[in-house]
Amino acid sequence: MEMNQTNQPQPPQPSNHLAMAIITTIICCLPAGIVSIVYATQVNSKYNAGDYEGAQRASKNAKTWWIVSMVTALVILIGYIVFVFAFAGDDIMEQIQREMERQEQLQQ
């Protein structure tokens, strides 16, 4: 453990989750990812200022929001897939069937 200015043991710095916050913002869900980035950037500054509890809260919030971002993206993706197959599934299957028949005719 490091020592702070008052020679008191300093607790270890919590993870800032910045990498996952950025990744989920770019790949998944922009609004929740931005919230995660904001909390992630607060971790280091609060820790360096001696606000260890604040750094822990910011770390926990950053993690929570990148998870929310990822789950939101998965729900949207699953919803999109269900929507496509519910409304265009028959057309897609017909096109696949026609293409398979065409491939069979080309092979003969």
VMD Tcl script that builds the backbone (N, CA, C; Angstrom):
set m [mol new atoms 324]
animate dup $m
set s [atomselect $m all]
$s set {name element resname resid chain x y z} {
  {N N MET 1 A 0.834 -1.188 0.000}
  {CA C MET 1 A 0.000 0.000 0.000}
  {C C MET 1 A 0.877 1.248 0.000}
  {N N GLU 2 A 0.452 2.227 -0.752}
  {CA C GLU 2 A 1.180 3.492 -0.773}
  {C C GLU 2 A 0.793 4.310 0.454}
  {N N MET 3 A 1.636 5.292 0.748}
  {CA C MET 3 A 1.349 6.195 1.858}
  {C C MET 3 A 0.936 7.547 1.272}
  {N N ASN 4 A -0.073 8.168 1.887}
  {CA C ASN 4 A -0.467 9.487 1.417}
  {C C ASN 4 A 0.331 10.553 2.168}
  {N N GLN 5 A -0.023 11.818 2.026}
  {CA C GLN 5 A 0.750 12.913 2.609}
  {C C GLN 5 A 0.747 12.890 4.132}
  {N N THR 6 A -0.230 12.292 4.748}
  {CA C THR 6 A -0.304 12.234 6.211}
  {C C THR 6 A 0.256 10.921 6.741}
  {N N ASN 7 A 1.024 10.216 5.910}
  {CA C ASN 7 A 1.624 8.933 6.255}
  {C C ASN 7 A 0.601 7.875 6.655}
  {N N GLN 8 A -0.601 8.010 6.158}
  {CA C GLN 8 A -1.640 7.005 6.359}
  {C C GLN 8 A -1.616 6.061 5.163}
  {N N PRO 9 A -1.837 4.772 5.388}
  {CA C PRO 9 A -1.861 3.862 4.232}
  {C C PRO 9 A -2.993 4.233 3.280}
  {N N GLN 10 A -2.671 4.245 2.012}
  {CA C GLN 10 A -3.624 4.597 0.968}
  {C C GLN 10 A -4.221 3.311 0.406}
  {N N PRO 11 A -5.544 3.216 0.324}
  {CA C PRO 11 A -6.131 2.013 -0.279}
  {C C PRO 11 A -5.774 1.940 -1.760}
  {N N PRO 12 A -5.798 0.743 -2.334}
  {CA C PRO 12 A -5.469 0.629 -3.758}
  {C C PRO 12 A -6.487 1.375 -4.621}
  {N N GLN 13 A -5.999 1.912 -5.724}
  {CA C GLN 13 A -6.876 2.664 -6.622}
  {C C GLN 13 A -7.830 1.703 -7.318}
  {N N PRO 14 A -9.131 2.020 -7.303}
  {CA C PRO 14 A -10.085 1.158 -8.010}
  {C C PRO 14 A -9.926 1.305 -9.523}
  {N N SER 15 A -10.357 0.303 -10.233}
  {CA C SER 15 A -10.304 0.340 -11.697}
  {C C SER 15 A -11.202 1.453 -12.200}
  {N N ASN 16 A -10.737 2.159 -13.219}
  {CA C ASN 16 A -11.582 3.232 -13.756}
  {C C ASN 16 A -12.498 2.747 -14.883}
  {N N HIS 17 A -12.288 1.548 -15.407}
  {CA C HIS 17 A -13.127 0.949 -16.457}
  {C C HIS 17 A -13.200 1.814 -17.711}
  {N N LEU 18 A -12.192 2.659 -17.920}
  {CA C LEU 18 A -12.225 3.580 -19.057}
  {C C LEU 18 A -12.188 2.845 -20.395}
  {N N ALA 19 A -11.394 1.805 -20.487}
  {CA C ALA 19 A -11.300 1.078 -21.759}
  {C C ALA 19 A -12.656 0.500 -22.164}
  {N N MET 20 A -13.332 -0.163 -21.233}
  {CA C MET 20 A -14.639 -0.739 -21.550}
  {C C MET 20 A -15.673 0.355 -21.818}
  {N N ALA 21 A -15.559 1.466 -21.118}
  {CA C ALA 21 A -16.482 2.583 -21.351}
  {C C ALA 21 A -16.346 3.096 -22.780}
  {N N ILE 22 A -15.108 3.236 -23.239}
  {CA C ILE 22 A -14.877 3.719 -24.603}
  {C C ILE 22 A -15.332 2.692 -25.629}
  {N N ILE 23 A -14.986 1.430 -25.402}
  {CA C ILE 23 A -15.360 0.373 -26.341}
  {C C ILE 23 A -16.874 0.270 -26.473}
  {N N THR 24 A -17.586 0.272 -25.355}
  {CA C THR 24 A -19.039 0.143 -25.436}
  {C C THR 24 A -19.683 1.392 -26.021}
  {N N THR 25 A -19.051 2.547 -25.841}
  {CA C THR 25 A -19.588 3.764 -26.451}
  {C C THR 25 A -19.482 3.682 -27.968}
  {N N ILE 26 A -18.341 3.218 -28.452}
  {CA C ILE 26 A -18.113 3.150 -29.897}
  {C C ILE 26 A -18.948 2.035 -30.529}
  {N N ILE 27 A -18.930 0.861 -29.924}
  {CA C ILE 27 A -19.553 -0.309 -30.530}
  {C C ILE 27 A -21.035 -0.431 -30.206}
  {N N CYS 28 A -21.418 -0.094 -29.013}
  {CA C CYS 28 A -22.761 -0.459 -28.538}
  {C C CYS 28 A -23.750 0.706 -28.501}
  {N N CYS 29 A -23.703 1.422 -27.441}
  {CA C CYS 29 A -24.780 2.378 -27.157}
  {C C CYS 29 A -24.183 3.710 -26.723}
  {N N LEU 30 A -24.307 4.704 -27.541}
  {CA C LEU 30 A -23.659 5.990 -27.308}
  {C C LEU 30 A -24.072 6.677 -26.000}
  {N N PRO 31 A -25.357 6.888 -25.697}
  {CA C PRO 31 A -25.701 7.658 -24.485}
  {C C PRO 31 A -25.197 7.023 -23.184}
  {N N ALA 32 A -25.451 5.744 -22.980}
  {CA C ALA 32 A -25.011 5.089 -21.748}
  {C C ALA 32 A -23.492 4.998 -21.707}
  {N N GLY 33 A -22.861 4.827 -22.844}
  {CA C GLY 33 A -21.413 4.775 -22.898}
  {C C GLY 33 A -20.778 6.097 -22.495}
  {N N ILE 34 A -21.382 7.197 -22.886}
  {CA C ILE 34 A -20.862 8.516 -22.512}
  {C C ILE 34 A -20.948 8.707 -21.005}
  {N N VAL 35 A -22.053 8.279 -20.407}
  {CA C VAL 35 A -22.189 8.360 -18.949}
  {C C VAL 35 A -21.079 7.543 -18.292}
  {N N SER 36 A -20.805 6.369 -18.834}
  {CA C SER 36 A -19.741 5.525 -18.304}
  {C C SER 36 A -18.383 6.211 -18.410}
  {N N ILE 37 A -18.115 6.865 -19.523}
  {CA C ILE 37 A -16.843 7.579 -19.691}
  {C C ILE 37 A -16.711 8.704 -18.667}
  {N N VAL 38 A -17.787 9.417 -18.427}
  {CA C VAL 38 A -17.748 10.509 -17.447}
  {C C VAL 38 A -17.365 9.972 -16.066}
  {N N TYR 39 A -18.011 8.899 -15.639}
  {CA C TYR 39 A -17.679 8.318 -14.336}
  {C C TYR 39 A -16.254 7.755 -14.335}
  {N N ALA 40 A -15.846 7.130 -15.431}
  {CA C ALA 40 A -14.506 6.544 -15.500}
  {C C ALA 40 A -13.421 7.611 -15.351}
  {N N THR 41 A -13.657 8.776 -15.939}
  {CA C THR 41 A -12.658 9.835 -15.839}
  {C C THR 41 A -12.613 10.466 -14.451}
  {N N GLN 42 A -13.649 10.279 -13.663}
  {CA C GLN 42 A -13.671 10.830 -12.308}
  {C C GLN 42 A -12.869 9.983 -11.321}
  {N N VAL 43 A -12.652 8.712 -11.629}
  {CA C VAL 43 A -12.006 7.804 -10.672}
  {C C VAL 43 A -10.615 8.299 -10.291}
  {N N ASN 44 A -9.757 8.546 -11.275}
  {CA C ASN 44 A -8.379 8.948 -10.982}
  {C C ASN 44 A -8.308 10.268 -10.229}
  {N N SER 45 A -9.099 11.243 -10.661}
  {CA C SER 45 A -9.029 12.551 -10.002}
  {C C SER 45 A -9.524 12.477 -8.560}
  {N N LYS 46 A -10.569 11.720 -8.314}
  {CA C LYS 46 A -11.063 11.590 -6.940}
  {C C LYS 46 A -10.067 10.830 -6.072}
  {N N TYR 47 A -9.461 9.791 -6.629}
  {CA C TYR 47 A -8.470 9.023 -5.877}
  {C C TYR 47 A -7.268 9.899 -5.532}
  {N N ASN 48 A -6.773 10.641 -6.508}
  {CA C ASN 48 A -5.610 11.506 -6.280}
  {C C ASN 48 A -5.914 12.637 -5.309}
  {N N ALA 49 A -7.182 13.044 -5.218}
  {CA C ALA 49 A -7.581 14.093 -4.290}
  {C C ALA 49 A -7.807 13.540 -2.875}
  {N N GLY 50 A -7.694 12.222 -2.726}
  {CA C GLY 50 A -7.886 11.619 -1.412}
  {C C GLY 50 A -9.317 11.185 -1.138}
  {N N ASP 51 A -10.195 11.358 -2.113}
  {CA C ASP 51 A -11.597 10.944 -1.959}
  {C C ASP 51 A -11.724 9.488 -2.403}
  {N N TYR 52 A -11.307 8.573 -1.524}
  {CA C TYR 52 A -11.276 7.160 -1.873}
  {C C TYR 52 A -12.675 6.580 -2.031}
  {N N GLU 53 A -13.588 7.008 -1.193}
  {CA C GLU 53 A -14.977 6.525 -1.316}
  {C C GLU 53 A -15.608 7.034 -2.611}
  {N N GLY 54 A -15.322 8.283 -2.955}
  {CA C GLY 54 A -15.826 8.844 -4.209}
  {C C GLY 54 A -15.254 8.121 -5.417}
  {N N ALA 55 A -13.973 7.754 -5.332}
  {CA C ALA 55 A -13.344 7.009 -6.428}
  {C C ALA 55 A -13.990 5.632 -6.563}
  {N N GLN 56 A -14.295 4.988 -5.450}
  {CA C GLN 56 A -14.968 3.679 -5.477}
  {C C GLN 56 A -16.353 3.799 -6.113}
  {N N ARG 57 A -17.105 4.839 -5.706}
  {CA C ARG 57 A -18.442 5.044 -6.284}
  {C C ARG 57 A -18.361 5.308 -7.776}
  {N N ALA 58 A -17.421 6.158 -8.181}
  {CA C ALA 58 A -17.264 6.468 -9.607}
  {C C ALA 58 A -16.892 5.211 -10.390}
  {N N SER 59 A -16.026 4.375 -9.824}
  {CA C SER 59 A -15.636 3.123 -10.478}
  {C C SER 59 A -16.844 2.201 -10.633}
  {N N LYS 60 A -17.615 2.075 -9.575}
  {CA C LYS 60 A -18.810 1.217 -9.615}
  {C C LYS 60 A -19.808 1.750 -10.644}
  {N N ASN 61 A -20.014 3.062 -10.661}
  {CA C ASN 61 A -20.947 3.662 -11.627}
  {C C ASN 61 A -20.459 3.495 -13.059}
  {N N ALA 62 A -19.156 3.656 -13.287}
  {CA C ALA 62 A -18.605 3.471 -14.632}
  {C C ALA 62 A -18.863 2.050 -15.114}
  {N N LYS 63 A -18.617 1.075 -14.238}
  {CA C LYS 63 A -18.846 -0.325 -14.598}
  {C C LYS 63 A -20.328 -0.574 -14.874}
  {N N THR 64 A -21.173 -0.058 -14.007}
  {CA C THR 64 A -22.618 -0.239 -14.187}
  {C C THR 64 A -23.075 0.307 -15.534}
  {N N TRP 65 A -22.602 1.505 -15.901}
  {CA C TRP 65 A -23.069 2.131 -17.131}
  {C C TRP 65 A -22.514 1.480 -18.385}
  {N N TRP 66 A -21.278 0.934 -18.349}
  {CA C TRP 66 A -20.830 0.230 -19.553}
  {C C TRP 66 A -21.576 -1.077 -19.708}
  {N N ILE 67 A -21.960 -1.696 -18.592}
  {CA C ILE 67 A -22.779 -2.911 -18.686}
  {C C ILE 67 A -24.164 -2.559 -19.231}
  {N N VAL 68 A -24.751 -1.466 -18.759}
  {CA C VAL 68 A -26.052 -1.006 -19.272}
  {C C VAL 68 A -25.946 -0.752 -20.775}
  {N N SER 69 A -24.855 -0.148 -21.206}
  {CA C SER 69 A -24.644 0.125 -22.623}
  {C C SER 69 A -24.611 -1.163 -23.433}
  {N N MET 70 A -23.878 -2.145 -22.932}
  {CA C MET 70 A -23.758 -3.411 -23.647}
  {C C MET 70 A -25.095 -4.161 -23.690}
  {N N VAL 71 A -25.794 -4.204 -22.572}
  {CA C VAL 71 A -27.085 -4.897 -22.523}
  {C C VAL 71 A -28.091 -4.209 -23.437}
  {N N THR 72 A -28.090 -2.883 -23.438}
  {CA C THR 72 A -28.992 -2.137 -24.319}
  {C C THR 72 A -28.714 -2.479 -25.779}
  {N N ALA 73 A -27.457 -2.537 -26.143}
  {CA C ALA 73 A -27.110 -2.880 -27.520}
  {C C ALA 73 A -27.565 -4.293 -27.874}
  {N N LEU 74 A -27.401 -5.236 -26.946}
  {CA C LEU 74 A -27.844 -6.613 -27.201}
  {C C LEU 74 A -29.360 -6.693 -27.366}
  {N N VAL 75 A -30.089 -5.967 -26.524}
  {CA C VAL 75 A -31.554 -5.957 -26.630}
  {C C VAL 75 A -31.979 -5.369 -27.969}
  {N N ILE 76 A -31.337 -4.290 -28.382}
  {CA C ILE 76 A -31.673 -3.678 -29.665}
  {C C ILE 76 A -31.348 -4.634 -30.811}
  {N N LEU 77 A -30.201 -5.298 -30.743}
  {CA C LEU 77 A -29.819 -6.239 -31.790}
  {C C LEU 77 A -30.800 -7.404 -31.877}
  {N N ILE 78 A -31.158 -7.976 -30.756}
  {CA C ILE 78 A -32.120 -9.085 -30.741}
  {C C ILE 78 A -33.482 -8.613 -31.244}
  {N N GLY 79 A -33.899 -7.432 -30.819}
  {CA C GLY 79 A -35.159 -6.874 -31.307}
  {C C GLY 79 A -35.145 -6.669 -32.809}
  {N N TYR 80 A -34.027 -6.203 -33.343}
  {CA C TYR 80 A -33.903 -5.994 -34.788}
  {C C TYR 80 A -33.996 -7.322 -35.529}
  {N N ILE 81 A -33.299 -8.331 -35.024}
  {CA C ILE 81 A -33.330 -9.643 -35.670}
  {C C ILE 81 A -34.749 -10.210 -35.659}
  {N N VAL 82 A -35.424 -10.098 -34.522}
  {CA C VAL 82 A -36.809 -10.587 -34.434}
  {C C VAL 82 A -37.691 -9.811 -35.405}
  {N N PHE 83 A -37.523 -8.502 -35.464}
  {CA C PHE 83 A -38.317 -7.669 -36.368}
  {C C PHE 83 A -38.105 -8.078 -37.823}
  {N N VAL 84 A -36.847 -8.266 -38.207}
  {CA C VAL 84 A -36.537 -8.633 -39.590}
  {C C VAL 84 A -37.167 -9.969 -39.933}
  {N N PHE 85 A -37.011 -10.955 -39.081}
  {CA C PHE 85 A -37.571 -12.264 -39.385}
  {C C PHE 85 A -39.087 -12.294 -39.276}
  {N N ALA 86 A -39.656 -11.454 -38.429}
  {CA C ALA 86 A -41.112 -11.427 -38.306}
  {C C ALA 86 A -41.761 -10.805 -39.542}
  {N N PHE 87 A -41.130 -9.762 -40.091}
  {CA C PHE 87 A -41.743 -9.055 -41.206}
  {C C PHE 87 A -41.134 -9.384 -42.566}
  {N N ALA 88 A -39.888 -9.844 -42.579}
  {CA C ALA 88 A -39.250 -10.133 -43.856}
  {C C ALA 88 A -38.757 -11.569 -43.928}
  {N N GLY 89 A -39.041 -12.353 -42.926}
  {CA C GLY 89 A -38.547 -13.723 -42.868}
  {C C GLY 89 A -38.979 -14.567 -44.044}
  {N N ASP 90 A -40.245 -14.460 -44.434}
  {CA C ASP 90 A -40.740 -15.249 -45.567}
  {C C ASP 90 A -40.027 -14.864 -46.864}
  {N N ASP 91 A -39.843 -13.573 -47.082}
  {CA C ASP 91 A -39.142 -13.120 -48.284}
  {C C ASP 91 A -37.689 -13.602 -48.296}
  {N N ILE 92 A -37.050 -13.541 -47.158}
  {CA C ILE 92 A -35.661 -13.999 -47.068}
  {C C ILE 92 A -35.580 -15.485 -47.364}
  {N N MET 93 A -36.463 -16.256 -46.779}
  {CA C MET 93 A -36.457 -17.702 -47.009}
  {C C MET 93 A -36.738 -18.032 -48.475}
  {N N GLU 94 A -37.632 -17.290 -49.118}
  {CA C GLU 94 A -37.922 -17.511 -50.537}
  {C C GLU 94 A -36.690 -17.210 -51.386}
  {N N GLN 95 A -35.980 -16.137 -51.057}
  {CA C GLN 95 A -34.778 -15.795 -51.805}
  {C C GLN 95 A -33.700 -16.860 -51.617}
  {N N ILE 96 A -33.559 -17.366 -50.407}
  {CA C ILE 96 A -32.584 -18.425 -50.152}
  {C C ILE 96 A -32.945 -19.670 -50.946}
  {N N GLN 97 A -34.236 -20.017 -50.949}
  {CA C GLN 97 A -34.696 -21.200 -51.687}
  {C C GLN 97 A -34.437 -21.047 -53.187}
  {N N ARG 98 A -34.735 -19.852 -53.731}
  {CA C ARG 98 A -34.491 -19.611 -55.155}
  {C C ARG 98 A -33.007 -19.713 -55.483}
  {N N GLU 99 A -32.174 -19.165 -54.609}
  {CA C GLU 99 A -30.733 -19.221 -54.844}
  {C C GLU 99 A -30.234 -20.660 -54.786}
  {N N MET 100 A -30.748 -21.458 -53.876}
  {CA C MET 100 A -30.351 -22.864 -53.792}
  {C C MET 100 A -30.775 -23.617 -55.058}
  {N N GLU 101 A -31.977 -23.328 -55.538}
  {CA C GLU 101 A -32.450 -23.974 -56.781}
  {C C GLU 101 A -31.592 -23.547 -57.961}
  {N N ARG 102 A -31.215 -22.292 -58.007}
  {CA C ARG 102 A -30.377 -21.789 -59.085}
  {C C ARG 102 A -29.004 -22.472 -59.055}
  {N N GLN 103 A -28.453 -22.622 -57.847}
  {CA C GLN 103 A -27.161 -23.300 -57.707}
  {C C GLN 103 A -27.236 -24.755 -58.159}
  {N N GLU 104 A -28.354 -25.427 -57.849}
  {CA C GLU 104 A -28.559 -26.812 -58.280}
  {C C GLU 104 A -28.600 -26.897 -59.805}
  {N N GLN 105 A -29.297 -25.947 -60.453}
  {CA C GLN 105 A -29.405 -25.946 -61.904}
  {C C GLN 105 A -28.036 -25.679 -62.542}
  {N N LEU 106 A -27.241 -24.848 -61.936}
  {CA C LEU 106 A -25.914 -24.567 -62.470}
  {C C LEU 106 A -24.988 -25.782 -62.358}
  {N N GLN 107 A -25.176 -26.566 -61.330}
  {CA C GLN 107 A -24.333 -27.745 -61.134}
  {C C GLN 107 A -24.687 -28.885 -62.072}
  {N N GLN 108 A -25.895 -28.894 -62.595}
  {CA C GLN 108 A -26.337 -29.984 -63.470}
  {C C GLN 108 A -25.880 -29.817 -64.870}
}
mol reanalyze $m
mol bondsrecalc $m
mol representation Tube
mol addrep $m
